[in-house]
């Protein structure tokens, strides 16, 4: 089957993700500040950067608009009324290139999370795909908070998990106090809607999908995209050590520790009895990620370019990775900030375009990564081959390419099986990065 015949099907899958209604299931809300008080994640730093870049773009745009107006006025010798003209130009600029707020981005990302929760399914042995029927949607992690009424046990942990038909060990407690309990459990958007409807009007329960970017530990993206973390690339393997450098300094020693991406399963998914069961789940996840990457790559082509490729029927209905991940999705605020040149949104688009959604598909990274089960089989570590180093011709598609690692983390965070993603790093390197991140985070809220 030629790609041109099913391009519409692939694009329609993207459309379902972008237009699913936010209003349904959102009468009980959790605002940004409440979410940030509960969880400190990469959401915090990403919001700061996106908003800062938007303000910079607006400021530069206004300055350029003023300069253009001054030049025109000088040519036409219209010195009178300059201040009024500048004021009108500034007002126009504010309307055409408005800066966005953290709450704007939060609403967009939350809409995207609800869209995924209602439209992503898994059919038997097939991978992830998009459905129009919310009853077919696959379970995913939700953050659920309940406020207790007076001194009763109502909306305690046991009560909340029972509402969703779960056991205590199928949830992760985030906070528990005398008047509020918050936890994460895995369920469907349809079940959440049923439970929330039973509480309608009382306002004692709220549930929201766990955002993909909030699954990424704070500082992880800065870490893996830094020069110190980069997976070592040795163009000449097996060469003899330099006799002049008998001792290794800290910079050289950094090549000797394993680069590891740690993944924790969503509540209720882990706890397998055997390693083979865990590896089967990991293989499905890696297959899902590679399929979504291939769809994203195919969709980025012109029709005449795509016609030369055949596509497997199993990819029909599979969403592109760039649609699954919130900060590269086609939602209004995210799309507008990308079109207006927001550097942070561009960073994420470029990471996917040069990573898993590229022609090389980071094939060397997927071929050489090693899976280490975590204790209790509640997660796993992906070891990214730091000591071997890829052959020179495979550098671009290996984990030595930062775009491959960054896009892998984005893909893992967007997967419904995942609770959290983080990167390992040595103390002497990670501590310095963490201090810089904390300082930047503090400054952003002191303004």
Legacy VTK file of the C-alpha trace (Angstrom):
# vtk DataFile Version 3.0
C-alpha trace
ASCII
DATASET POLYDATA
POINTS 447 float
0.000 0.000 0.000
1.433 3.389 -0.930
1.855 6.059 1.710
-0.136 8.577 -0.333
-3.261 6.452 0.092
-3.220 6.579 3.886
-1.745 9.983 4.605
-5.233 11.250 5.416
-5.658 8.508 8.021
-2.410 9.488 9.741
-3.332 13.164 9.720
-6.799 12.428 11.078
-5.194 10.695 14.056
-3.364 13.937 14.804
-6.619 15.846 14.503
-8.345 13.710 17.110
-5.607 14.491 19.600
-5.865 18.224 19.024
-9.636 18.724 19.007
-10.902 16.435 21.775
-13.110 18.496 24.056
-11.646 19.833 27.261
-14.937 20.837 28.815
-16.100 17.287 29.488
-14.619 16.030 32.733
-13.122 19.360 33.722
-15.832 20.793 35.977
-13.611 19.724 38.912
-10.313 21.477 38.364
-6.812 21.613 39.756
-5.092 24.881 38.961
-1.403 25.344 38.189
-0.380 26.581 41.636
-2.057 23.647 43.366
-0.367 21.208 40.998
3.063 22.774 41.567
2.621 22.622 45.328
2.050 18.877 45.057
4.733 17.969 42.500
8.022 19.608 41.635
8.835 18.443 38.123
10.192 19.589 34.763
6.865 21.352 34.243
8.147 24.155 36.498
11.310 24.906 34.548
9.651 24.459 31.140
6.909 26.965 31.981
9.485 29.514 33.138
11.495 29.160 29.939
8.546 29.209 27.567
7.091 32.317 29.204
10.483 34.064 29.351
11.093 33.390 25.655
7.635 34.728 24.838
8.359 37.942 26.745
11.693 38.346 24.987
10.098 37.869 21.577
7.409 40.408 22.396
9.947 42.930 23.683
12.201 42.570 20.628
9.238 42.735 18.281
7.995 45.950 19.859
11.475 47.522 19.658
11.825 46.607 15.971
8.357 47.967 15.233
9.306 51.287 16.845
12.506 51.544 14.796
10.627 50.861 11.560
8.107 53.586 12.371
10.839 56.117 13.159
12.574 55.444 9.837
9.314 55.927 7.932
8.595 59.158 9.778
12.023 60.591 8.980
11.636 59.822 5.290
8.215 61.450 5.163
9.296 64.325 7.460
6.451 63.647 9.841
7.982 64.672 13.127
4.705 65.896 14.590
2.556 63.336 16.335
5.409 60.846 16.724
4.430 59.859 20.257
0.848 59.108 19.232
2.028 56.999 16.300
4.432 55.050 18.509
1.611 54.394 20.930
-0.596 53.026 18.156
2.235 50.823 16.870
2.909 49.475 20.356
-0.761 48.651 20.806
-0.806 46.840 17.471
2.292 44.867 18.438
0.749 43.811 21.742
-2.275 42.473 19.896
-0.375 40.613 17.168
2.417 39.126 19.301
1.101 38.890 22.860
3.253 37.371 25.555
1.782 34.279 27.139
1.479 33.371 30.786
2.262 30.154 32.609
-1.474 29.638 33.102
-2.029 29.872 29.321
0.495 27.105 28.701
-0.852 25.054 31.617
-4.379 25.135 30.174
-3.066 24.061 26.772
-1.033 21.178 28.195
-3.942 20.085 30.377
-6.259 20.048 27.356
-3.705 17.909 25.537
-3.510 15.481 28.480
-7.288 15.039 28.549
-7.331 14.554 24.773
-4.786 11.738 25.015
-6.572 10.128 27.956
-9.782 9.943 25.903
-8.387 8.922 22.512
-5.314 6.658 22.919
-5.995 2.912 22.847
-4.125 -0.365 22.405
-5.547 -3.183 20.287
-4.328 -6.639 21.270
-0.868 -7.171 19.829
-0.908 -3.850 17.970
0.721 -0.728 19.340
-0.861 2.517 20.465
-3.402 4.127 18.162
-6.128 6.765 18.193
-9.823 6.058 18.735
-12.939 8.206 18.517
-14.601 6.212 21.304
-13.558 7.105 24.857
-14.682 3.686 26.140
-11.826 2.140 24.121
-9.179 4.439 25.611
-6.255 2.840 27.421
-5.757 3.441 31.181
-3.191 6.085 32.096
-1.978 7.687 35.354
-4.255 10.294 36.971
-3.588 12.637 39.878
-6.561 12.444 42.243
-7.107 14.743 45.228
-9.901 14.466 47.778
-10.825 16.883 50.557
-12.162 15.325 53.725
-15.373 16.585 55.245
-14.897 17.476 58.912
-13.232 14.611 60.821
-14.569 11.737 58.743
-12.410 9.243 56.887
-14.280 10.066 53.685
-11.796 10.835 50.885
-8.929 9.192 52.728
-6.578 6.997 50.717
-8.586 3.800 51.131
-11.833 5.542 50.237
-10.408 7.137 47.072
-8.813 3.964 45.725
-12.047 2.073 46.415
-13.998 4.602 44.338
-11.860 3.656 41.349
-12.016 -0.083 42.051
-8.337 -0.243 43.030
-6.282 -1.703 45.857
-4.003 0.363 48.094
-0.857 -1.007 46.438
-2.176 0.138 43.050
-1.700 3.790 43.957
1.112 6.157 44.895
0.429 8.610 47.720
1.586 12.165 46.981
0.326 13.906 50.120
-1.931 13.098 53.025
-3.055 15.546 55.701
-5.983 15.949 58.064
-8.088 17.638 55.371
-6.699 16.554 51.984
-5.314 13.434 50.330
-3.655 13.322 46.903
-2.509 10.201 45.097
-1.726 8.863 41.642
-3.529 5.838 40.237
-3.997 4.321 36.801
-7.473 4.376 35.311
-9.419 5.437 32.228
-10.840 8.856 31.425
-14.288 7.254 31.272
-13.966 5.876 34.815
-12.736 9.247 36.072
-15.767 10.899 34.483
-18.097 8.448 36.216
-16.517 9.043 39.624
-16.433 12.825 39.244
-20.056 12.906 38.132
-21.062 11.107 41.329
-19.417 13.947 43.263
-20.821 16.756 41.123
-21.891 19.758 43.183
-19.971 18.751 46.317
-16.518 19.710 45.071
-14.754 17.197 47.302
-12.865 15.327 44.599
-10.705 16.370 41.648
-8.838 14.236 39.103
-6.581 15.239 36.206
-4.354 13.203 33.876
-0.709 13.227 34.884
0.916 15.588 32.365
3.708 14.138 30.254
6.173 16.923 31.059
5.414 16.493 34.778
6.592 12.867 34.575
10.118 14.113 33.840
12.153 14.789 36.970
13.201 18.374 37.558
16.585 19.089 35.921
16.671 15.934 33.796
16.466 17.696 30.424
19.178 20.198 31.388
21.295 17.286 32.522
21.058 15.086 29.431
21.494 18.029 27.056
24.638 19.265 28.837
28.127 18.504 27.533
29.087 16.757 30.759
26.308 14.170 30.509
26.599 13.422 26.798
27.209 9.751 26.068
30.907 9.510 25.088
31.605 9.193 21.400
34.906 7.587 20.445
35.671 7.914 16.767
38.688 5.627 17.070
37.874 2.623 19.202
40.541 0.432 20.732
43.368 2.940 20.428
46.166 2.871 23.002
45.994 5.406 25.852
48.103 8.520 25.583
51.303 8.018 27.622
51.428 11.720 28.448
48.164 11.519 30.387
48.863 8.946 33.083
46.141 10.237 35.383
42.571 11.171 34.627
41.167 14.471 35.734
37.501 14.960 36.538
36.569 15.824 32.964
38.138 12.637 31.618
36.713 10.481 34.393
33.210 11.586 33.496
33.332 9.197 30.526
33.549 6.168 32.826
30.117 6.256 34.492
27.016 4.730 32.984
24.492 7.010 31.359
21.167 5.651 32.566
17.562 6.677 32.002
15.398 5.378 34.869
11.731 4.688 34.159
9.065 3.940 36.774
5.846 2.227 35.762
2.427 3.748 36.361
0.756 2.349 39.523
-0.718 -1.088 38.989
1.475 -1.951 36.004
4.637 -3.019 37.836
5.174 -5.896 40.221
5.702 -8.544 37.544
6.723 -11.966 38.771
9.452 -12.615 36.227
12.032 -10.602 34.329
10.648 -11.940 31.047
7.318 -10.234 31.768
9.034 -6.903 32.332
11.112 -7.237 29.171
7.948 -7.963 27.200
6.424 -4.686 28.446
9.625 -2.763 27.676
9.734 -4.203 24.158
6.149 -3.071 23.580
7.017 0.424 24.802
10.091 0.694 22.581
7.998 -0.562 19.661
5.330 2.063 20.368
7.939 4.820 20.495
9.620 3.768 17.260
6.265 3.459 15.466
5.223 6.960 16.563
8.605 8.275 15.473
8.218 6.708 12.031
4.747 8.217 11.605
6.138 11.625 12.573
8.950 11.285 10.042
6.580 10.214 7.248
4.188 13.028 8.025
6.964 15.629 7.807
7.578 14.749 4.137
6.049 16.336 1.093
3.551 14.099 -0.705
5.884 13.542 -3.637
8.678 12.479 -1.264
6.429 10.159 0.728
5.117 8.332 -2.334
8.348 6.382 -2.710
7.863 4.712 0.681
5.654 1.802 1.587
4.004 1.861 4.988
3.044 -1.063 7.166
-0.688 -1.309 7.787
0.044 -1.556 11.510
0.927 2.161 11.450
-2.560 3.208 10.367
-4.078 5.272 13.169
-0.800 5.515 15.099
-0.210 9.091 16.332
3.014 10.899 15.535
5.344 11.318 18.488
5.233 15.089 18.004
1.443 14.929 18.491
1.694 12.729 21.576
4.164 15.008 23.373
2.496 18.158 24.681
5.238 20.712 23.943
5.337 19.778 20.244
1.595 19.274 19.820
-0.690 21.273 17.545
-2.709 22.935 20.297
-3.333 26.678 20.000
-0.896 28.212 22.494
1.928 25.752 21.800
1.554 26.161 18.023
1.458 29.952 18.228
4.563 30.141 20.406
6.431 27.903 17.959
5.359 30.006 14.980
6.433 33.153 16.848
9.939 31.733 17.262
9.826 30.655 20.915
13.295 29.167 21.457
12.179 26.638 24.078
9.369 25.208 21.970
11.786 25.145 19.029
14.234 23.173 21.198
11.642 20.428 21.625
10.627 20.425 17.955
14.279 20.180 16.907
14.939 17.403 19.433
12.233 15.233 17.885
13.042 16.251 14.301
16.754 15.470 14.759
16.051 12.498 17.022
13.416 9.779 16.893
11.353 11.479 14.157
14.381 11.807 11.854
15.301 9.594 8.919
17.910 7.717 10.995
15.264 7.170 13.729
18.005 6.874 16.408
18.314 3.264 15.280
21.750 2.743 16.841
20.467 3.935 20.226
17.582 1.450 20.192
19.823 -1.364 18.943
22.472 -0.954 21.648
20.525 0.130 24.743
20.529 -2.351 27.621
17.583 -2.934 29.971
18.169 -3.484 33.714
15.042 -4.346 35.754
14.568 -2.407 38.984
13.873 -4.127 42.290
10.337 -5.492 42.402
9.979 -5.015 38.640
8.230 -1.671 39.218
10.435 -0.004 36.625
13.628 -0.365 34.653
16.868 1.379 33.736
17.936 2.002 30.153
21.748 1.895 29.928
22.892 3.898 26.919
26.220 2.154 26.176
28.624 4.789 27.541
31.816 2.725 27.439
31.644 1.163 23.979
30.926 4.197 21.854
29.316 3.833 18.414
31.240 3.598 15.139
31.755 6.987 13.534
29.204 6.331 10.802
26.503 5.645 13.417
27.067 8.696 15.629
23.972 10.577 14.460
21.625 7.676 15.229
23.250 6.761 18.563
22.744 7.925 22.124
25.803 10.146 21.648
23.424 12.416 19.739
21.690 14.527 22.456
18.563 14.807 20.290
18.120 11.029 20.464
18.278 11.004 24.265
16.040 14.054 24.681
13.422 12.731 22.257
13.541 9.339 24.011
12.744 11.014 27.332
9.902 12.974 25.715
8.527 9.768 24.194
8.712 7.871 27.483
6.910 10.683 29.310
4.104 10.603 26.732
3.580 6.849 27.109
0.585 5.755 29.243
2.648 3.054 30.994
5.031 5.604 32.555
4.868 7.315 35.949
8.254 9.059 35.946
11.493 9.438 33.985
14.867 10.644 35.228
18.545 10.516 34.286
21.472 9.378 36.414
24.555 11.534 36.874
27.638 11.586 39.114
27.438 13.700 42.254
30.266 16.067 41.356
28.631 16.916 38.024
24.969 16.727 38.970
25.396 18.797 42.119
26.759 21.754 40.166
23.936 21.525 37.631
21.340 21.229 40.397
22.654 24.346 42.146
22.418 26.353 38.920
18.886 25.097 38.282
17.748 25.921 41.812
19.244 29.408 41.556
17.490 30.037 38.234
14.231 28.656 39.610
14.413 30.955 42.649
15.165 34.025 40.538
12.195 33.352 38.269
9.782 33.583 41.197
11.509 36.547 42.853
10.672 38.846 39.923
LINES 1 448
447 0 1 2 3 4 5 6 7 8 9 10 11 12 13 14 15 16 17 18 19 20 21 22 23 24 25 26 27 28 29 30 31 32 33 34 35 36 37 38 39 40 41 42 43 44 45 46 47 48 49 50 51 52 53 54 55 56 57 58 59 60 61 62 63 64 65 66 67 68 69 70 71 72 73 74 75 76 77 78 79 80 81 82 83 84 85 86 87 88 89 90 91 92 93 94 95 96 97 98 99 100 101 102 103 104 105 106 107 108 109 110 111 112 113 114 115 116 117 118 119 120 121 122 123 124 125 126 127 128 129 130 131 132 133 134 135 136 137 138 139 140 141 142 143 144 145 146 147 148 149 150 151 152 153 154 155 156 157 158 159 160 161 162 163 164 165 166 167 168 169 170 171 172 173 174 175 176 177 178 179 180 181 182 183 184 185 186 187 188 189 190 191 192 193 194 195 196 197 198 199 200 201 202 203 204 205 206 207 208 209 210 211 212 213 214 215 216 217 218 219 220 221 222 223 224 225 226 227 228 229 230 231 232 233 234 235 236 237 238 239 240 241 242 243 244 245 246 247 248 249 250 251 252 253 254 255 256 257 258 259 260 261 262 263 264 265 266 267 268 269 270 271 272 273 274 275 276 277 278 279 280 281 282 283 284 285 286 287 288 289 290 291 292 293 294 295 296 297 298 299 300 301 302 303 304 305 306 307 308 309 310 311 312 313 314 315 316 317 318 319 320 321 322 323 324 325 326 327 328 329 330 331 332 333 334 335 336 337 338 339 340 341 342 343 344 345 346 347 348 349 350 351 352 353 354 355 356 357 358 359 360 361 362 363 364 365 366 367 368 369 370 371 372 373 374 375 376 377 378 379 380 381 382 383 384 385 386 387 388 389 390 391 392 393 394 395 396 397 398 399 400 401 402 403 404 405 406 407 408 409 410 411 412 413 414 415 416 417 418 419 420 421 422 423 424 425 426 427 428 429 430 431 432 433 434 435 436 437 438 439 440 441 442 443 444 445 446
